[in-house]
Structure formats: C-alpha cells, structure tokens
Amino acid sequence: GSLKSFTLDPEASAILEYTFKRDIVIDQTAEETKCYATDYNKPIEADKAVYFEINDVKTGKQGKAVLRIGFGREKELSRQPVVRFNGKPLEVPSNYSGSDQPTRPAFFGLLEIPVPNNLLRTNNTVTATFYGSNGHVSSAALRVTNFVRSN
C-alpha cells in the first residue's frame, strides 16, 4: 500500500522507508557552495560604493546564486542599497531578514539578492551604495548552486 498522510506531534520526527519496484536512477545533482568576500565590516558613506571581492567561485552552465549582504545602520536610514554584481545592477528585494527591532538602538539585518547565473565569474566584484552616511556593511557572501547532469 501507499501512505497518503500521517500526523506528527510537536517536536516529533519520523523516518519513512520506501521500497521501489525498480532502481532509482540519480542522474542530476545540485552542488551548493558558499563563498565569502575577501574582507568585511566596511563603513557606509553617502552615495559611495562599498566594494567587495568574492573569489574562487565554482561556476557551471546551469545554476543559481544568492548574494547575502549583512548591514547595520540607524533605524531611520534607508535599507535599500543599489547593488551591482560584476558591474551589472541587481534587482534588490525590499524584504530583508531582521525585524524592525524596536528595542535595539540600531537596525541590523540581511538582504538576500538573487544573482543570475550568467553573471557569475570565478572572481567577482560586488558594490552596494546606500543613501545617506552611517552604519556598516558587515559582510558579503555568495551561495552558489550548480546543477549537474551525469549521463
């Protein structure tokens, strides 16, 4: 028979074992790597690009990437930088990780920005330009997933 559904109690876990009639052929894989910028914790100055290098990136014909930029600044200042990856502008989402943090004196959060696979190089440059001075870009990292088909 087949299992159509089941219920788990909170904090519970389950192990399911299936036996298939035929061997499963795994001919596609996703290889994920994380690459970090060569430096970190750079000050934000109004209309001046904060520059990072992310090197030794393993690129592939098929894949996806997400640029993660961590930053902190006074709460009333913009959290929406202009970001360029290898000179090309990226579409920066308006949502970020990190709530409005009402009990903290400043905001600290993380933007996750999709990077088109065709922009990836072995060695990459990232710039983030904010409106208004104040704060720091704490880090820039790239999560790359390459899709590989074996035949």
PELIN-V858434 format. One record per residue. N is the residue number from 1. OMEGA is omega in whole degrees, -180 to 180 (NA if undefined). Layout:
# PELIN-V858434
N,OMEGA  N,OMEGA
This chain:
# PELIN-V858434
1,178  2,180  3,-177  4,178  5,173  6,-177  7,176  8,173  9,176  10,180  11,-179  12,175  13,-179  14,173  15,179  16,177  17,179  18,172  19,-178  20,179  21,-180  22,175  23,177  24,179  25,176  26,-178  27,177  28,178  29,174  30,-179  31,-178  32,175  33,176  34,-179  35,-175  36,178  37,-178  38,176  39,-172  40,176  41,-179  42,-179  43,176  44,175  45,-175  46,173  47,177  48,-176  49,170  50,-168  51,176  52,171  53,175  54,-171  55,177  56,179  57,176  58,-178  59,179  60,-180  61,-180  62,178  63,177  64,180  65,176  66,176  67,-180  68,-180  69,176  70,-180  71,176  72,177  73,179  74,-171  75,-175  76,-178  77,-177  78,176  79,-175  80,180  81,167  82,-176  83,176  84,179  85,-174  86,177  87,-178  88,179  89,177  90,175  91,-176  92,178  93,179  94,178  95,-178  96,175  97,-177  98,-179  99,177  100,172  101,-174  102,-178  103,-179  104,-179  105,-180  106,179  107,168  108,-178  109,-174  110,173  111,173  112,-170  113,177  114,177  115,178  116,-177  117,-177  118,177  119,-176  120,174  121,175  122,177  123,-171  124,173  125,178  126,171  127,175  128,-179  129,-179  130,172  131,178  132,177  133,174  134,175  135,-178  136,166  137,-173  138,-174  139,172  140,-180  141,-177  142,174  143,-175  144,175  145,176  146,178  147,-175  148,177  149,177  150,180  151,NA
